[in-house]
Amino acid sequence: MAPTLFDIDAKPGDLIEIFCGMYHHWAVFIGGNEVVHLIPSTHGGGDLCELFTFLDSSKVTVRRQKILEVVGSNRFRVNNLLDDECQPREPGIIVSEARKMVGQERLYNAATHNSEHFVTELRYGKPESRQVQTAAVIGGVATAGVAIAVVGAALFSAFRKNKDK
């Protein structure tokens, strides 16, 4: 079922998290049922949540759009994820700065300059991406698991060689 404006209780300056499978797209709510967010400069329309749309682009444009145009049929929610750790900036400042950025072209990098970095910098004054941090932890755990398996196999092999002598 497509989302409606009744599904969201956003106030100006709130962060909107849009669920796009493994990737989450982020926008900042500016009032009037509008958000400001990043869109690939090469985007020709269609579903923004296609991760490859972003991975294929090193530049994005700051865009102002109706929230339902951005979320399409994807699930979304208000998620001011750092409010417990950081003091949010004043809503008027967040909205004013977001509006001033509309039309700007910016560099995009999934690890260091993604849509979550963009909105957290607007709301908190510092860019942060929890989804990047989570991916790094998962990647680190997987790498550690492989390393332990390799070391374990080497030790087992060495033990067998010594036992066979």
Short mmCIF file of the C-alpha atoms (twelve columns), coordinates in Angstrom:
data_MODEL
# 
_entry.id   MODEL 
# 
loop_
_atom_site.group_PDB 
_atom_site.id 
_atom_site.type_symbol 
_atom_site.label_atom_id 
_atom_site.label_alt_id 
_atom_site.label_comp_id 
_atom_site.label_asym_id 
_atom_site.label_seq_id 
_atom_site.Cartn_x 
_atom_site.Cartn_y 
_atom_site.Cartn_z 
_atom_site.pdbx_PDB_model_num 
ATOM 1   C CA . MET A 1   0.000  0.000   0.000   1 
ATOM 2   C CA . ALA A 2   1.368  3.425   -0.915  1 
ATOM 3   C CA . PRO A 3   2.152  5.761   1.992   1 
ATOM 4   C CA . THR A 4   0.014  8.801   2.616   1 
ATOM 5   C CA . LEU A 5   0.653  12.036  4.442   1 
ATOM 6   C CA . PHE A 6   -1.375 10.611  7.317   1 
ATOM 7   C CA . ASP A 7   1.377  8.016   7.790   1 
ATOM 8   C CA . ILE A 8   3.833  10.681  8.881   1 
ATOM 9   C CA . ASP A 9   3.801  13.202  11.677  1 
ATOM 10  C CA . ALA A 10  6.779  15.316  10.653  1 
ATOM 11  C CA . LYS A 11  7.721  18.760  11.825  1 
ATOM 12  C CA . PRO A 12  10.029 21.120  9.912   1 
ATOM 13  C CA . GLY A 13  13.637 20.041  10.458  1 
ATOM 14  C CA . ASP A 14  12.766 16.382  11.082  1 
ATOM 15  C CA . LEU A 15  14.729 13.691  9.273   1 
ATOM 16  C CA . ILE A 16  12.838 11.288  7.028   1 
ATOM 17  C CA . GLU A 17  14.209 7.780   6.582   1 
ATOM 18  C CA . ILE A 18  13.020 5.986   3.446   1 
ATOM 19  C CA . PHE A 19  13.399 2.205   3.393   1 
ATOM 20  C CA . CYS A 20  14.868 1.043   0.090   1 
ATOM 21  C CA . GLY A 21  15.767 -2.557  0.850   1 
ATOM 22  C CA . MET A 22  19.329 -2.751  2.138   1 
ATOM 23  C CA . TYR A 23  19.847 0.961   1.489   1 
ATOM 24  C CA . HIS A 24  18.008 3.767   3.291   1 
ATOM 25  C CA . HIS A 25  17.563 7.122   1.580   1 
ATOM 26  C CA . TRP A 26  17.289 10.227  3.779   1 
ATOM 27  C CA . ALA A 27  15.613 13.617  3.421   1 
ATOM 28  C CA . VAL A 28  14.896 16.583  5.676   1 
ATOM 29  C CA . PHE A 29  11.274 17.700  6.061   1 
ATOM 30  C CA . ILE A 30  10.853 21.441  5.430   1 
ATOM 31  C CA . GLY A 31  7.082  21.770  5.860   1 
ATOM 32  C CA . GLY A 32  4.298  22.067  3.307   1 
ATOM 33  C CA . ASN A 33  4.581  18.326  2.596   1 
ATOM 34  C CA . GLU A 34  8.049  18.948  1.106   1 
ATOM 35  C CA . VAL A 35  11.515 17.569  1.716   1 
ATOM 36  C CA . VAL A 36  15.020 18.460  0.634   1 
ATOM 37  C CA . HIS A 37  17.253 15.552  -0.325  1 
ATOM 38  C CA . LEU A 38  20.053 14.424  -2.629  1 
ATOM 39  C CA . ILE A 39  19.363 13.025  -6.081  1 
ATOM 40  C CA . PRO A 40  21.960 11.770  -8.562  1 
ATOM 41  C CA . SER A 41  22.794 14.491  -11.074 1 
ATOM 42  C CA . THR A 42  22.311 11.901  -13.822 1 
ATOM 43  C CA . HIS A 43  18.936 10.695  -12.489 1 
ATOM 44  C CA . GLY A 44  16.404 10.567  -15.282 1 
ATOM 45  C CA . GLY A 45  13.377 9.692   -13.178 1 
ATOM 46  C CA . GLY A 46  11.984 6.482   -11.771 1 
ATOM 47  C CA . ASP A 47  12.577 4.859   -8.417  1 
ATOM 48  C CA . LEU A 48  15.190 6.732   -6.407  1 
ATOM 49  C CA . CYS A 49  15.635 3.724   -4.172  1 
ATOM 50  C CA . GLU A 50  17.535 1.799   -6.783  1 
ATOM 51  C CA . LEU A 51  20.920 1.709   -5.061  1 
ATOM 52  C CA . PHE A 52  22.702 1.468   -8.389  1 
ATOM 53  C CA . THR A 53  21.330 4.890   -9.318  1 
ATOM 54  C CA . PHE A 54  23.478 6.363   -6.554  1 
ATOM 55  C CA . LEU A 55  26.484 4.060   -6.913  1 
ATOM 56  C CA . ASP A 56  26.700 5.002   -10.565 1 
ATOM 57  C CA . SER A 57  26.996 8.690   -9.726  1 
ATOM 58  C CA . SER A 58  29.791 10.712  -8.148  1 
ATOM 59  C CA . LYS A 59  27.710 13.887  -8.170  1 
ATOM 60  C CA . VAL A 60  24.303 14.646  -6.722  1 
ATOM 61  C CA . THR A 61  21.982 17.611  -6.821  1 
ATOM 62  C CA . VAL A 62  20.153 18.987  -3.799  1 
ATOM 63  C CA . ARG A 63  16.470 18.783  -4.694  1 
ATOM 64  C CA . ARG A 64  13.255 20.100  -3.117  1 
ATOM 65  C CA . GLN A 65  10.247 17.845  -3.761  1 
ATOM 66  C CA . LYS A 66  6.916  16.771  -2.382  1 
ATOM 67  C CA . ILE A 67  7.523  14.004  0.123   1 
ATOM 68  C CA . LEU A 68  5.269  11.506  -1.637  1 
ATOM 69  C CA . GLU A 69  7.162  12.018  -4.912  1 
ATOM 70  C CA . VAL A 70  10.363 11.065  -3.123  1 
ATOM 71  C CA . VAL A 71  9.128  8.078   -1.123  1 
ATOM 72  C CA . GLY A 72  6.931  6.630   -3.872  1 
ATOM 73  C CA . SER A 73  5.552  3.330   -2.609  1 
ATOM 74  C CA . ASN A 74  8.419  2.764   -0.151  1 
ATOM 75  C CA . ARG A 75  7.969  2.676   3.601   1 
ATOM 76  C CA . PHE A 76  9.247  5.740   5.470   1 
ATOM 77  C CA . ARG A 77  9.304  7.288   8.942   1 
ATOM 78  C CA . VAL A 78  10.502 10.269  10.957  1 
ATOM 79  C CA . ASN A 79  13.863 9.268   12.429  1 
ATOM 80  C CA . ASN A 80  15.790 11.950  14.272  1 
ATOM 81  C CA . LEU A 81  18.370 9.291   15.032  1 
ATOM 82  C CA . LEU A 82  20.921 11.369  16.943  1 
ATOM 83  C CA . ASP A 83  18.586 13.460  19.123  1 
ATOM 84  C CA . ASP A 84  19.589 11.458  22.225  1 
ATOM 85  C CA . GLU A 85  23.289 12.137  21.583  1 
ATOM 86  C CA . CYS A 86  23.363 15.566  19.918  1 
ATOM 87  C CA . GLN A 87  21.510 18.817  20.337  1 
ATOM 88  C CA . PRO A 88  19.461 19.420  17.171  1 
ATOM 89  C CA . ARG A 89  19.797 22.833  15.587  1 
ATOM 90  C CA . GLU A 90  16.792 25.140  15.542  1 
ATOM 91  C CA . PRO A 91  14.167 23.986  13.000  1 
ATOM 92  C CA . GLY A 92  14.151 27.398  11.289  1 
ATOM 93  C CA . ILE A 93  17.912 27.195  10.729  1 
ATOM 94  C CA . ILE A 94  17.708 23.610  9.414   1 
ATOM 95  C CA . VAL A 95  14.941 24.518  6.961   1 
ATOM 96  C CA . SER A 96  16.586 27.783  5.874   1 
ATOM 97  C CA . GLU A 97  19.941 26.086  5.186   1 
ATOM 98  C CA . ALA A 98  18.271 23.197  3.362   1 
ATOM 99  C CA . ARG A 99  16.350 25.611  1.116   1 
ATOM 100 C CA . LYS A 100 19.519 27.603  0.345   1 
ATOM 101 C CA . MET A 101 21.224 24.411  -0.862  1 
ATOM 102 C CA . VAL A 102 18.505 23.505  -3.378  1 
ATOM 103 C CA . GLY A 103 19.977 23.296  -6.860  1 
ATOM 104 C CA . GLN A 104 23.567 22.883  -5.662  1 
ATOM 105 C CA . GLU A 105 25.614 20.069  -7.109  1 
ATOM 106 C CA . ARG A 106 27.660 18.149  -4.548  1 
ATOM 107 C CA . LEU A 107 30.098 15.279  -4.541  1 
ATOM 108 C CA . TYR A 108 28.622 11.912  -3.615  1 
ATOM 109 C CA . ASN A 109 30.330 8.953   -2.015  1 
ATOM 110 C CA . ALA A 110 28.334 6.131   -0.395  1 
ATOM 111 C CA . ALA A 111 30.827 5.883   2.482   1 
ATOM 112 C CA . THR A 112 31.584 9.550   3.196   1 
ATOM 113 C CA . HIS A 113 29.031 11.858  1.513   1 
ATOM 114 C CA . ASN A 114 25.666 10.070  1.264   1 
ATOM 115 C CA . SER A 115 22.103 11.243  1.917   1 
ATOM 116 C CA . GLU A 116 22.325 10.367  5.625   1 
ATOM 117 C CA . HIS A 117 25.511 12.445  6.010   1 
ATOM 118 C CA . PHE A 118 23.696 15.301  4.249   1 
ATOM 119 C CA . VAL A 119 20.659 15.372  6.547   1 
ATOM 120 C CA . THR A 120 22.551 14.778  9.803   1 
ATOM 121 C CA . GLU A 121 24.836 17.682  8.981   1 
ATOM 122 C CA . LEU A 122 21.776 19.887  8.441   1 
ATOM 123 C CA . ARG A 123 20.076 18.790  11.680  1 
ATOM 124 C CA . TYR A 124 23.058 18.378  14.016  1 
ATOM 125 C CA . GLY A 125 25.857 20.353  12.386  1 
ATOM 126 C CA . LYS A 126 27.931 17.212  11.842  1 
ATOM 127 C CA . PRO A 127 27.723 14.586  9.098   1 
ATOM 128 C CA . GLU A 128 27.215 11.025  10.269  1 
ATOM 129 C CA . SER A 129 25.898 7.841   8.712   1 
ATOM 130 C CA . ARG A 130 24.816 4.979   10.937  1 
ATOM 131 C CA . GLN A 131 24.200 2.730   7.926   1 
ATOM 132 C CA . VAL A 132 27.850 3.183   6.888   1 
ATOM 133 C CA . GLN A 133 28.999 2.457   10.450  1 
ATOM 134 C CA . THR A 134 26.806 -0.666  10.572  1 
ATOM 135 C CA . ALA A 135 28.137 -1.861  7.216   1 
ATOM 136 C CA . ALA A 136 31.708 -1.316  8.445   1 
ATOM 137 C CA . VAL A 137 31.039 -3.367  11.592  1 
ATOM 138 C CA . ILE A 138 29.413 -6.168  9.590   1 
ATOM 139 C CA . GLY A 139 32.308 -6.087  7.123   1 
ATOM 140 C CA . GLY A 140 34.792 -6.116  9.997   1 
ATOM 141 C CA . VAL A 141 33.092 -9.090  11.640  1 
ATOM 142 C CA . ALA A 142 33.067 -10.967 8.326   1 
ATOM 143 C CA . THR A 143 36.747 -10.148 7.760   1 
ATOM 144 C CA . ALA A 144 37.592 -11.230 11.308  1 
ATOM 145 C CA . GLY A 145 35.666 -14.475 10.773  1 
ATOM 146 C CA . VAL A 146 37.626 -15.223 7.608   1 
ATOM 147 C CA . ALA A 147 40.905 -14.380 9.351   1 
ATOM 148 C CA . ILE A 148 40.085 -16.699 12.264  1 
ATOM 149 C CA . ALA A 149 39.184 -19.488 9.832   1 
ATOM 150 C CA . VAL A 150 42.461 -19.017 7.921   1 
ATOM 151 C CA . VAL A 151 44.545 -18.961 11.125  1 
ATOM 152 C CA . GLY A 152 42.640 -21.973 12.448  1 
ATOM 153 C CA . ALA A 153 43.256 -23.916 9.240   1 
ATOM 154 C CA . ALA A 154 46.969 -23.008 9.317   1 
ATOM 155 C CA . LEU A 155 47.298 -24.097 12.949  1 
ATOM 156 C CA . PHE A 156 45.438 -27.346 12.267  1 
ATOM 157 C CA . SER A 157 47.671 -28.038 9.278   1 
ATOM 158 C CA . ALA A 158 50.825 -27.319 11.306  1 
ATOM 159 C CA . PHE A 159 49.575 -29.530 14.142  1 
ATOM 160 C CA . ARG A 160 48.917 -32.422 11.734  1 
ATOM 161 C CA . LYS A 161 52.362 -32.060 10.167  1 
ATOM 162 C CA . ASN A 162 54.010 -32.164 13.597  1 
ATOM 163 C CA . LYS A 163 51.879 -35.138 14.655  1 
ATOM 164 C CA . ASP A 164 52.785 -37.077 11.490  1 
ATOM 165 C CA . LYS A 165 56.549 -36.695 12.134  1 
# 
